[in-house]
Amino acid sequence: MEVLGTAALAGLVLALLWIYHVRNRRKVNLAPGPAGLPLLGNLLQLDKRAPFKTMLKLSERYGPVMTVYLGRQRTLVLVGYDAVKEALVEQADDFTGRGPIPFLVKVTRGYGLAISNGERWRQLRRFTLTSLRDFGMGRKGMEQWIQEESRHLVARMEGTKSRPFDPTFYVSCAVSNVICCLVFGQRFTYDDAYFLGLLKIISNALAFMSSPWGQLYNVFPWLMERLPGAQHATFASIDRLRDFITGKIDEHRETMDPGSPRDYIDSFLNRLDQDKDSAGTEFHYDNLVSTVLNLFLAGTETTSSTIRFALSVFIKHPDVQGHMQEEIDSVIGRDRCPNMEDRKSLPFTDAAVHEVQRLLDIVPMGIPHYANEDISFRGYTVPKGTLILPLLHSVLKEERNWETPWAFNPQHFLDNGNFKKNPAFMPFSAGKRACVGESLARMELFLFLVSLLQRFSFSCPGGPDSINLSPEYSSFANLPRNYQIIATPR
């Protein structure tokens, strides 16, 4: 009897809280959205493997600006090019906040560029963009590093002797080495067991975050911390990555020349020393460790996943692969190393690389933004503390902007054989919180893929029909499936 009484009281409290929530919702004129449950909100309505699909469906009823509840977290969902552009570009100052994603807060211990806001974000972003440009992002120096790394990647694939192999770690090594050159001032061999272990950690971390279990952690971190599960092993492994980074920082401290910085860490350490007596500085050790961790994590897996997906697409569409190779042969040949100047003479290849990114749609819900203050948007109130999801999936697959949004079609980026831009191409998001490494990623994708197609024809043991381009995980990132592929020298 006592148990029943306690349960009834708990139910009454929850019901009263929900009534208060509904009345408060009307009072502040929130964007419309589906009714939810106390504590759980709309979670039970969402596709646990691909929540963005449910949100897209809900928008058909509630419109392009709607409110959903992820547990107790009020969330504004922006659907379609117009709504996303209006928020992130036209009202950029209002929407620069970054959501406190529990998984990333735990990984970064609350520091670094990725989840920062306000003055910390401004200082770290400005410094990071400047430093990466100084060390070659978008410039000739970085292009040469990628060209050099592409030669190592080609050599590894030649070593497979046309036998089936999993390209995952070869591609991850190549992409990660570019980041390592920028951040650590060095590259690692593809046989370095410790380096391969770190890449495995990065891959597993993104897979966990993109799984339903990882999304559950982001909604109920206080509960997941107390339950057994993969989250504990994931965080423990990321601590190994943190130890690696702190070790590299210690090495830099011992060997750096303040007058001649070698890489991002040297530059940050210089600034840290310059600002050590400044009260308002964000240049301190914790921000250095977590920002390097941000760059290492984000700069490795997203680009390498896109390259792996591109290879699957080219195997699935051998006609496209052949067309790209004919164009590459006519402009570059098979011996000269490609460079970024070649891109304007390779319109079909450039279009195909863009279309790979559009179709993969790697972060379908975008990286969450956050209302640091009350925001007025399209006549609605977005209260302080609201999570904001710019549904990039809805932009990259919007029917009015793409002729065949669900199919691979390089013609989306071509006009009478010439490359054409499309403003709805937003794989890196848009506005002031767009991906800090966008220009680097674009360069890597073009140079690596052209180098590979220049030297190999790609196939797989099961033939084109065995390739499934739908993602393996989709809760946070659309991660492509792994396949054994065959690289046949041309």
C-alpha positions as CSV (number, residue, x, y, z in Angstrom):
1,M,0.0,0.0,0.0
2,E,2.8,2.4,0.9
3,V,4.5,1.6,-2.4
4,L,1.3,2.4,-4.3
5,G,1.0,5.7,-2.4
6,T,4.5,6.7,-3.2
7,A,4.0,5.9,-6.9
8,A,0.8,7.9,-7.0
9,L,2.5,10.9,-5.4
10,A,5.4,10.7,-7.8
11,G,2.9,10.5,-10.7
12,L,1.1,13.6,-9.4
13,V,4.3,15.6,-9.1
14,L,5.3,14.7,-12.6
15,A,1.8,15.6,-13.9
16,L,2.0,19.0,-12.2
17,L,5.4,19.7,-13.5
18,W,4.2,18.9,-17.0
19,I,1.2,21.1,-16.7
20,Y,3.5,23.9,-15.5
21,H,5.7,23.2,-18.5
22,V,2.8,23.4,-21.0
23,R,1.5,26.7,-19.5
24,N,5.0,28.2,-19.5
25,R,5.4,27.1,-23.1
26,R,2.3,29.0,-24.2
27,K,3.4,32.0,-22.2
28,V,6.7,32.5,-23.9
29,N,5.4,31.7,-27.4
30,L,7.6,28.8,-28.2
31,A,7.7,27.4,-31.8
32,P,5.1,24.6,-32.2
33,G,6.0,21.0,-31.7
34,P,4.7,17.6,-30.6
35,A,3.5,16.9,-27.1
36,G,5.8,14.8,-25.1
37,L,6.1,12.9,-21.8
38,P,7.4,14.1,-18.4
39,L,11.2,13.6,-18.1
40,L,11.3,11.7,-21.4
41,G,9.9,14.5,-23.6
42,N,9.7,13.3,-27.3
43,L,12.4,10.7,-27.0
44,L,10.1,7.7,-27.5
45,Q,8.9,9.3,-30.8
46,L,12.3,9.5,-32.3
47,D,14.0,6.9,-34.5
48,K,16.8,5.8,-32.1
49,R,19.2,5.0,-35.0
50,A,18.4,8.1,-37.1
51,P,16.5,10.7,-35.0
52,F,16.9,13.3,-37.8
53,K,14.5,11.3,-39.9
54,T,11.8,11.6,-37.3
55,M,12.5,15.3,-37.0
56,L,12.1,15.8,-40.7
57,K,8.8,14.0,-40.7
58,L,7.5,16.0,-37.7
59,S,8.4,19.2,-39.6
60,E,5.8,18.3,-42.2
61,R,3.2,18.9,-39.5
62,Y,4.8,21.6,-37.4
63,G,6.8,23.6,-39.9
64,P,10.4,24.5,-40.4
65,V,10.9,25.9,-36.9
66,M,9.7,23.6,-34.2
67,T,10.2,22.7,-30.6
68,V,11.0,19.1,-29.4
69,Y,12.1,17.9,-26.0
70,L,15.1,15.6,-25.7
71,G,14.4,14.4,-22.2
72,R,14.0,17.6,-20.3
73,Q,16.1,19.6,-22.7
74,R,14.1,22.1,-24.8
75,T,15.3,21.9,-28.3
76,L,14.6,24.2,-31.3
77,V,14.9,22.3,-34.6
78,L,15.5,24.3,-37.8
79,V,14.5,22.5,-41.0
80,G,15.3,23.5,-44.6
81,Y,17.8,25.8,-46.2
82,D,15.8,29.0,-45.6
83,A,15.4,28.5,-41.8
84,V,19.0,27.3,-41.3
85,K,20.5,30.2,-43.4
86,E,18.3,32.8,-41.6
87,A,19.4,31.6,-38.2
88,L,23.1,30.8,-38.8
89,V,24.0,33.5,-41.3
90,E,21.4,36.3,-41.1
91,Q,21.1,36.2,-37.3
92,A,24.6,34.9,-36.8
93,D,25.3,36.8,-33.6
94,D,22.2,35.3,-31.9
95,F,23.1,31.8,-32.9
96,T,26.8,31.6,-32.1
97,G,26.3,29.7,-28.9
98,R,27.5,26.1,-28.7
99,G,25.4,23.5,-26.9
100,P,27.0,21.9,-23.8
101,I,27.0,18.4,-25.3
102,P,27.6,16.1,-22.3
103,F,29.8,13.6,-24.2
104,L,32.1,16.4,-25.4
105,V,32.0,18.2,-22.0
106,K,33.2,14.9,-20.4
107,V,35.9,14.4,-23.1
108,T,37.2,17.9,-23.0
109,R,36.6,18.5,-19.3
110,G,34.8,21.7,-20.3
111,Y,37.8,23.3,-22.1
112,G,38.9,23.9,-25.6
113,L,37.4,25.4,-28.8
114,A,34.6,22.9,-29.7
115,I,32.1,23.6,-26.9
116,S,33.3,27.0,-25.8
117,N,31.2,30.2,-25.8
118,G,31.7,33.9,-25.4
119,E,35.2,35.3,-24.9
120,R,36.8,31.9,-24.7
121,W,35.3,30.9,-28.1
122,R,36.3,34.2,-29.7
123,Q,39.9,34.1,-28.5
124,L,40.5,30.4,-29.3
125,R,38.8,30.5,-32.7
126,R,40.6,33.6,-33.9
127,F,43.9,32.2,-32.7
128,T,43.3,28.8,-34.2
129,L,42.3,30.1,-37.6
130,T,45.3,32.4,-37.7
131,S,47.7,29.7,-36.6
132,L,46.4,27.1,-39.1
133,R,46.7,29.6,-41.9
134,D,50.3,30.4,-40.8
135,F,51.1,26.8,-41.0
136,G,49.7,26.3,-44.4
137,M,45.9,25.7,-44.2
138,G,44.8,26.8,-47.6
139,R,48.3,27.7,-48.6
140,K,51.1,26.1,-50.6
141,G,52.8,24.5,-47.5
142,M,49.8,22.5,-46.6
143,E,49.2,21.4,-50.2
144,Q,52.7,20.0,-50.3
145,W,52.2,18.1,-47.0
146,I,49.0,16.5,-48.4
147,Q,50.8,15.7,-51.7
148,E,53.6,14.0,-49.7
149,E,51.1,12.1,-47.6
150,S,49.1,11.0,-50.7
151,R,52.3,9.4,-52.0
152,H,52.6,7.3,-48.8
153,L,48.9,6.3,-49.2
154,V,49.4,5.3,-52.8
155,A,52.4,3.3,-51.9
156,R,50.5,1.4,-49.2
157,M,47.7,0.6,-51.6
158,E,50.2,-0.6,-54.3
159,G,51.5,-3.0,-51.6
160,T,48.2,-4.8,-51.5
161,K,49.0,-6.2,-55.0
162,S,45.4,-6.0,-56.2
163,R,44.2,-8.2,-53.3
164,P,41.1,-7.2,-51.3
165,F,41.8,-5.1,-48.2
166,D,40.1,-2.8,-45.7
167,P,41.1,0.8,-46.5
168,T,40.0,2.2,-43.1
169,F,43.3,2.5,-41.3
170,Y,45.4,3.4,-44.4
171,V,43.0,6.3,-45.1
172,S,42.8,7.3,-41.4
173,C,46.6,7.3,-41.2
174,A,46.9,9.6,-44.2
175,V,44.3,12.1,-43.0
176,S,45.5,12.1,-39.4
177,N,49.1,12.6,-40.4
178,V,48.1,15.9,-42.1
179,I,46.6,17.0,-38.7
180,C,49.7,15.7,-36.9
181,C,51.9,17.9,-39.2
182,L,49.9,20.9,-38.4
183,V,49.5,20.3,-34.7
184,F,52.6,18.3,-33.6
185,G,55.0,19.1,-36.5
186,Q,55.5,15.4,-37.4
187,R,53.9,12.5,-39.1
188,F,53.8,8.8,-38.1
189,T,54.4,5.7,-40.1
190,Y,51.5,3.4,-41.1
191,D,53.2,0.6,-39.1
192,D,53.4,2.6,-35.8
193,A,51.4,0.4,-33.5
194,Y,50.8,3.1,-30.9
195,F,49.6,5.5,-33.6
196,L,47.3,2.9,-35.0
197,G,45.9,2.4,-31.5
198,L,45.1,6.1,-31.2
199,L,43.3,6.0,-34.5
200,K,41.2,3.1,-33.3
201,I,40.3,5.1,-30.2
202,I,39.1,8.0,-32.4
203,S,37.1,5.7,-34.7
204,N,35.5,3.9,-31.7
205,A,34.7,7.3,-30.0
206,L,32.8,8.6,-33.0
207,A,31.0,5.2,-33.5
208,F,29.9,5.3,-29.8
209,M,28.7,8.9,-30.1
210,S,26.8,8.1,-33.2
211,S,25.1,5.0,-31.6
212,P,21.8,5.2,-29.7
213,W,23.7,4.4,-26.5
214,G,25.9,7.5,-27.1
215,Q,22.9,9.7,-27.7
216,L,21.3,8.4,-24.5
217,Y,24.4,9.5,-22.7
218,N,23.9,13.0,-24.1
219,V,20.3,13.1,-22.8
220,F,20.8,11.4,-19.5
221,P,24.5,11.8,-18.5
222,W,23.8,11.6,-14.8
223,L,22.1,8.3,-15.2
224,M,24.5,6.8,-17.7
225,E,27.4,7.6,-15.4
226,R,25.9,5.2,-12.9
227,L,25.0,2.4,-15.3
228,P,27.4,-0.1,-16.8
229,G,28.0,0.2,-20.5
230,A,30.4,1.1,-23.4
231,Q,30.5,4.7,-22.3
232,H,33.0,3.9,-19.5
233,A,35.4,2.1,-21.9
234,T,35.1,4.9,-24.4
235,F,36.0,7.6,-21.9
236,A,38.9,5.5,-20.5
237,S,40.3,5.1,-24.0
238,I,40.0,8.8,-24.7
239,D,42.1,9.4,-21.6
240,R,44.9,7.5,-23.5
241,L,44.6,10.0,-26.3
242,R,44.8,12.9,-23.8
243,D,47.9,11.4,-22.3
244,F,49.5,11.2,-25.8
245,I,48.7,14.9,-26.4
246,T,50.0,16.0,-23.0
247,G,53.2,14.1,-23.7
248,K,53.6,15.9,-27.0
249,I,53.0,19.2,-25.3
250,D,55.7,18.4,-22.7
251,E,58.2,17.5,-25.5
252,H,57.4,20.8,-27.2
253,R,58.1,22.8,-24.1
254,E,61.6,21.2,-23.8
255,T,62.6,21.7,-27.4
256,M,60.8,24.8,-28.7
257,D,62.4,27.9,-30.0
258,P,60.1,30.8,-29.1
259,G,61.3,32.8,-32.1
260,S,60.6,30.0,-34.6
261,P,57.4,28.1,-33.8
262,R,57.2,24.8,-35.6
263,D,53.4,24.1,-35.3
264,Y,50.2,24.9,-33.5
265,I,51.4,23.7,-30.1
266,D,54.5,25.9,-30.3
267,S,52.4,28.9,-31.2
268,F,50.0,28.3,-28.4
269,L,52.8,27.9,-25.9
270,N,54.3,31.2,-27.0
271,R,50.9,32.9,-26.5
272,L,50.5,31.2,-23.2
273,D,53.8,32.6,-22.0
274,Q,53.0,36.1,-23.4
275,D,49.6,36.2,-21.6
276,K,50.6,34.5,-18.3
277,D,50.0,37.7,-16.3
278,S,46.8,38.7,-18.2
279,A,43.7,38.2,-16.1
280,G,41.3,37.7,-19.1
281,T,43.3,35.4,-21.2
282,E,42.0,32.0,-22.4
283,F,45.5,30.9,-23.3
284,H,46.2,28.4,-20.6
285,Y,47.2,24.7,-20.4
286,D,43.7,23.2,-20.1
287,N,42.5,25.0,-23.2
288,L,45.6,24.0,-25.1
289,V,45.2,20.3,-24.3
290,S,41.4,20.2,-25.1
291,T,41.8,22.3,-28.3
292,V,44.5,20.0,-29.6
293,L,42.2,17.1,-28.7
294,N,39.4,18.8,-30.7
295,L,41.5,19.2,-33.7
296,F,42.9,15.7,-33.6
297,L,39.4,14.1,-33.1
298,A,37.5,16.2,-35.6
299,G,40.2,16.4,-38.2
300,T,40.8,12.7,-38.5
301,E,37.6,10.8,-38.5
302,T,35.2,13.0,-40.5
303,T,37.5,13.5,-43.5
304,S,38.7,9.9,-43.5
305,S,35.1,8.7,-43.3
306,T,34.3,10.9,-46.3
307,I,37.1,9.5,-48.4
308,R,36.1,5.9,-47.5
309,F,32.5,6.7,-48.5
310,A,33.8,8.2,-51.8
311,L,35.6,5.0,-52.7
312,S,32.4,3.0,-52.0
313,V,30.5,5.5,-54.2
314,F,33.0,5.1,-57.1
315,I,32.8,1.3,-56.8
316,K,29.0,1.6,-56.8
317,H,29.1,3.9,-59.9
318,P,31.9,2.7,-62.1
319,D,30.7,5.0,-64.9
320,V,31.4,8.0,-62.7
321,Q,34.8,6.6,-61.7
322,G,35.7,6.1,-65.3
323,H,34.5,9.6,-66.3
324,M,36.6,11.1,-63.4
325,Q,39.7,9.1,-64.5
326,E,39.3,10.2,-68.1
327,E,39.2,13.8,-67.0
328,I,42.2,13.4,-64.7
329,D,44.2,11.7,-67.4
330,S,43.5,14.5,-69.9
331,V,44.5,17.3,-67.5
332,I,47.2,15.8,-65.2
333,G,48.2,12.5,-66.7
334,R,49.2,9.6,-64.5
335,D,52.6,10.7,-63.3
336,R,52.4,14.3,-62.2
337,C,51.2,14.9,-58.6
338,P,47.9,16.8,-58.6
339,N,47.6,20.3,-57.1
340,M,44.8,22.6,-56.2
341,E,45.2,24.7,-59.3
342,D,44.1,21.6,-61.3
343,R,40.6,21.8,-59.7
344,K,39.3,24.5,-62.0
345,S,40.3,22.3,-65.0
346,L,38.5,19.2,-63.5
347,P,34.9,20.3,-63.2
348,F,33.3,16.8,-63.3
349,T,35.8,15.5,-60.7
350,D,35.2,18.6,-58.5
351,A,31.4,18.1,-58.9
352,A,31.7,14.4,-57.9
353,V,33.7,15.2,-54.8
354,H,31.1,17.8,-53.7
355,E,28.3,15.3,-54.4
356,V,30.0,12.7,-52.2
357,Q,29.9,15.1,-49.3
358,R,26.3,16.1,-50.0
359,L,25.1,12.5,-50.2
360,L,27.0,11.3,-47.1
361,D,25.6,14.2,-45.1
362,I,28.1,13.3,-42.4
363,V,26.6,15.3,-39.5
364,P,22.9,15.3,-40.3
365,M,21.7,17.2,-37.2
366,G,24.7,19.6,-37.3
367,I,26.7,20.3,-34.2
368,P,24.1,21.7,-31.7
369,H,24.0,25.5,-31.1
370,Y,22.7,27.0,-27.9
371,A,20.7,30.1,-26.8
372,N,23.0,31.9,-24.4
373,E,20.4,34.6,-24.1
374,D,16.7,34.8,-25.1
375,I,16.4,35.0,-28.9
376,S,13.5,36.2,-31.1
377,F,13.3,34.2,-34.3
378,R,10.5,34.3,-36.9
379,G,8.1,35.6,-34.3
380,Y,8.9,32.9,-31.8
381,T,10.7,33.1,-28.5
382,V,13.8,30.9,-28.1
383,P,14.4,31.1,-24.3
384,K,17.9,31.1,-22.9
385,G,19.2,27.5,-22.3
386,T,17.5,26.1,-25.5
387,L,19.5,23.7,-27.5
388,I,19.3,24.5,-31.3
389,L,19.7,21.8,-34.0
390,P,20.2,23.1,-37.5
391,L,19.1,20.1,-39.5
392,L,21.8,20.0,-42.1
393,H,20.3,16.8,-43.5
394,S,17.2,18.8,-44.5
395,V,19.4,21.3,-46.4
396,L,21.5,18.7,-48.2
397,K,18.5,16.6,-49.2
398,E,15.9,19.4,-49.8
399,E,14.0,18.6,-53.0
400,R,13.7,22.2,-54.2
401,N,17.5,22.6,-54.2
402,W,18.5,19.2,-55.5
403,E,17.1,17.5,-58.6
404,T,17.6,14.0,-57.2
405,P,18.3,14.5,-53.5
406,W,18.5,10.8,-52.6
407,A,20.7,9.6,-55.5
408,F,24.3,10.2,-56.3
409,N,24.3,12.8,-59.1
410,P,27.4,15.0,-59.9
411,Q,25.1,17.0,-62.2
412,H,23.9,18.8,-59.1
413,F,27.1,20.8,-59.3
414,L,27.4,21.1,-63.1
415,D,26.0,23.6,-65.6
416,N,26.8,22.8,-69.2
417,G,29.9,20.9,-68.1
418,N,31.1,23.8,-65.9
419,F,31.3,23.5,-62.1
420,K,28.6,25.5,-60.3
421,K,28.2,26.3,-56.7
422,N,25.0,25.6,-54.8
423,P,24.2,27.8,-51.7
424,A,22.5,24.8,-50.1
425,F,25.8,22.9,-50.0
426,M,26.4,23.0,-46.2
427,P,28.3,19.9,-45.0
428,F,30.5,22.1,-42.9
429,S,27.5,24.1,-41.5
430,A,27.4,27.9,-42.0
431,G,27.9,31.2,-40.2
432,K,30.3,32.0,-37.4
433,R,30.4,28.5,-36.0
434,A,31.1,26.8,-39.4
435,C,33.8,24.1,-39.2
436,V,37.2,25.7,-38.4
437,G,39.0,23.2,-40.6
438,E,36.7,23.5,-43.7
439,S,39.4,24.7,-46.2
440,L,41.8,22.0,-45.0
441,A,39.2,19.3,-45.4
442,R,38.2,20.5,-48.9
443,M,41.9,20.4,-49.9
444,E,42.4,16.9,-48.5
445,L,39.4,15.4,-50.1
446,F,40.3,16.8,-53.6
447,L,44.0,15.9,-53.5
448,F,43.7,12.5,-51.9
449,L,40.9,11.3,-54.1
450,V,42.4,12.6,-57.3
451,S,45.7,11.0,-56.4
452,L,44.0,7.7,-55.8
453,L,41.9,7.7,-59.0
454,Q,45.0,8.8,-61.0
455,R,46.8,5.6,-60.0
456,F,44.1,3.0,-59.3
457,S,40.8,1.6,-60.5
458,F,38.6,0.6,-57.5
459,S,36.3,-2.4,-57.2
460,C,35.2,-4.9,-54.6
461,P,34.9,-8.7,-54.5
462,G,31.1,-8.6,-54.5
463,G,30.8,-6.2,-57.4
464,P,28.9,-2.8,-57.4
465,D,25.6,-4.3,-56.3
466,S,27.1,-5.5,-53.0
467,I,27.8,-1.9,-51.9
468,N,25.3,-0.4,-49.6
469,L,25.7,3.4,-49.3
470,S,23.3,3.7,-46.4
471,P,25.2,4.6,-43.2
472,E,26.1,2.1,-40.5
473,Y,25.4,4.6,-37.7
474,S,23.3,7.7,-37.8
475,S,22.5,9.1,-34.4
476,F,25.2,11.7,-34.4
477,A,27.2,11.1,-37.6
478,N,26.4,9.2,-40.7
479,L,29.3,6.7,-40.7
480,P,29.8,4.7,-43.9
481,R,30.0,0.9,-43.9
482,N,33.3,-0.8,-44.1
483,Y,34.1,-2.9,-47.2
484,Q,37.0,-4.9,-48.5
485,I,38.1,-3.2,-51.7
486,I,40.5,-3.9,-54.5
487,A,42.9,-1.2,-55.8
488,T,44.0,-2.3,-59.3
489,P,47.0,-0.2,-60.6
490,R,46.2,1.6,-63.9
